[in-house]
Structures are given as structure tokens and as C-alpha cells.
Amino acid sequence: MNPMNFKKIATFVAGMALLTSCEYQKYNQAEQLDVRANSEYVYGVHPDSAAVQLSNKYEEQPELELRTNAIRDKMFGDTTSALATK
């Protein structure tokens, strides 16, 4: 086979592989029923709006930060959170 023909064929095959791989994520999803599909609380009034649940404000509880850091130390070793450092 002529080296020039081989390069053309290899380029064509590579191009086709690239074009066909553009849709590989198309079928990579689980089809399931969204029971909260029309919930303004979860998704907001519009797809571009913030969810109602984001407006919830909680009072600070410093003892939870200490507990969180103790759990983090137990799981990941003696590392500190960027939020816990002053």
C-alpha cells in the first residue's frame, strides 16, 4: 500500500472516530421519573431562577464546626479546613 494512501485512510478513519464520539454521552444517563419536576421549592419558578430552599437561613452553631473538624481529622488525618483557619 502506498504510504500516501495509508495516511489518507488513517486520517479519514480518525476523523470518523472523532465525529462519532461526539454523541457518546447521549445515552450515558439513567432515565428516571423526577417526582419533584414541578416543585418551585426545589427548582424555583423558572429554570434560571434560584430555588426557594436557598432562601433558608440558619443561625450559626460553632460547636458543629468543632465536631466537623474532629470528623475530618479522623477521616483524613491531621489536616485543617480552609474555613477553620483564621
C-alpha positions as CSV (number, residue, x, y, z in Angstrom):
1,M,0.0,0.0,0.0
2,N,1.2,3.4,-0.9
3,P,2.2,5.5,2.2
4,M,0.2,8.4,0.9
5,N,-2.9,6.3,0.6
6,F,-2.3,4.9,4.1
7,K,-2.1,8.4,5.6
8,K,-5.3,9.4,3.9
9,I,-7.2,6.3,5.0
10,A,-5.8,6.7,8.6
11,T,-6.8,10.4,8.6
12,F,-10.3,9.5,7.4
13,V,-10.8,6.8,10.0
14,A,-9.5,9.0,12.8
15,G,-11.9,11.8,11.6
16,M,-14.8,9.5,11.6
17,A,-14.0,8.2,15.0
18,L,-13.9,11.8,16.3
19,L,-17.2,12.6,14.7
20,T,-18.9,9.6,16.1
21,S,-17.6,10.1,19.6
22,C,-19.4,13.4,19.8
23,E,-22.6,11.7,20.8
24,Y,-21.2,9.2,23.3
25,Q,-22.8,11.0,26.3
26,K,-26.2,10.9,24.6
27,Y,-27.0,7.5,26.1
28,N,-25.0,7.8,29.2
29,Q,-27.8,8.7,31.6
30,A,-30.4,6.9,33.7
31,E,-33.9,7.5,32.7
32,Q,-36.0,8.0,35.8
33,L,-39.1,9.8,36.9
34,D,-38.4,13.1,38.7
35,V,-41.1,13.2,41.4
36,R,-40.2,16.9,42.1
37,A,-40.2,18.0,38.5
38,N,-42.7,20.9,39.0
39,S,-41.6,21.8,42.5
40,E,-40.8,25.5,42.9
41,Y,-39.3,24.8,46.2
42,V,-36.6,22.6,44.6
43,Y,-36.2,24.1,41.2
44,G,-37.5,27.6,41.5
45,V,-40.2,29.3,39.4
46,H,-38.0,29.3,36.3
47,P,-35.1,27.1,35.2
48,D,-32.8,30.1,35.5
49,S,-34.1,31.2,38.9
50,A,-32.8,30.2,42.4
51,A,-34.7,27.5,44.3
52,V,-36.9,28.6,47.2
53,Q,-35.0,26.4,49.6
54,L,-31.8,28.5,49.0
55,S,-33.5,31.4,50.9
56,N,-33.4,29.3,54.2
57,K,-31.1,31.0,56.7
58,Y,-29.7,29.1,59.7
59,E,-28.2,30.6,62.8
60,E,-24.5,29.8,63.3
61,Q,-23.6,26.9,65.6
62,P,-19.8,27.0,66.4
63,E,-20.0,23.6,68.2
64,L,-20.9,22.0,64.8
65,E,-17.7,23.3,63.3
66,L,-15.6,21.7,66.0
67,R,-17.4,18.4,65.5
68,T,-16.9,18.7,61.8
69,N,-13.2,19.3,62.2
70,A,-12.9,16.3,64.5
71,I,-14.6,14.1,62.0
72,R,-12.4,15.5,59.2
73,D,-9.3,14.8,61.3
74,K,-10.4,11.3,62.0
75,M,-11.1,10.6,58.3
76,F,-8.3,12.4,56.6
77,G,-5.6,12.7,59.2
78,D,-4.3,15.9,60.8
79,T,-5.5,18.4,58.2
80,T,-7.4,21.5,58.9
81,S,-10.2,23.1,56.8
82,A,-9.5,26.3,54.9
83,L,-12.7,27.6,56.6
84,A,-11.5,26.7,60.1
85,T,-8.2,28.6,59.8
86,K,-8.0,32.2,60.9
